[in-house]
Amino acid sequence: MIFASSTGFRRRVMAFVFTGIVCTALAILASTPLRAQAPPAPPEDCTPGQLVDFCTAIPSDLPPGRGFLLDKGIYRTFDAPGAALTTVYDINNRGQMVGTYVDAAGPTSGGFTHGFLLEDGVFTTIDVPGIDVPGPLETEIFGINDRGQMVGTYRDAGGITRGFLLDDGVFTTIAPEAASETVLFGINNRGQILGGYIDGAGARVSFVLDGDDFTTFAFPGASRTAAFDIDDRGRIVGFYMDSVGPGHGFLLDRGEFTTIDIPDESGPRPTQVLDLNTRGQMVGLFIDAQGILTAFLRDRKGVVTEIAHPDATPPSGAPSPFGTIPFGINKHSQIVGAFR
């Protein structure tokens, strides 16, 4: 069920054109990664967010998390220089990739989180500029469309998580009036934006912003609905939680929800669908019968293929700091994500 919300939303334009820090000597198809240095004692407090947590410390005893592109069965690996974590969240049909990397030597226990654009092998750092404080703000970029419009989230000077749209070099903060936190997860080629926010009662709410039309939605009877991507046909994928098990994937198409659970020999498994393309292919995660978090590609006929980067350490259970996560897929079936 979908329903229109009467809640208003705010748009705050930041009259800044971003300054890209172009790093040309990145370790694409890198060999041995450097281990992250233990971050210094944090000089400031960091309040964890409910939607996105900029405060989580990167363990110094683990190898860095690394980004990847899977194209026609061939993996390419990406590492931002000196980063303790590199994650590729989305790829558009032009092959432009966006994501985030974490510099462990940041001002809090979580390091400093930067957004990036990766194009033709070149990383460009993209951070929301500070208004009331000097320097950039911690930023994550989750989505990019074929027009180069990007959406994501940033942590403002007060520690609040806010959503943003970056269009032609201009950042615009987008947040429902009732939101205490907002994240924008995806944007399609029609300019429709998918996001989530925390309302005044502390509930998580998913929404679509289409021009000035703001619509919230929830899987019927679910205790929680989280949406992660929207395609050019307006179809939405994500997961929901109910009284049965830890979660189910879903597809929302023209107002109708369909549950997407990956099956195995023991029956349907807990599933999260993270992205889909216009060919009906989906990527995401499920927990197998042994309790292992497993990445998958599902085609439009329901055929499932497991995804595992050859350099990833197999996870020993769920949750685990190891394994492969596929976050995005474009119409060319190119898949991006992260592994450790």
Order of alpha helices (4+ residues) and beta strands (2+ residues): beta-beta-beta-beta-beta-beta-beta-beta-beta-beta-beta-beta-beta-beta-beta-beta-beta-beta-beta-beta-beta-beta-beta-beta-beta-beta-beta-beta-beta
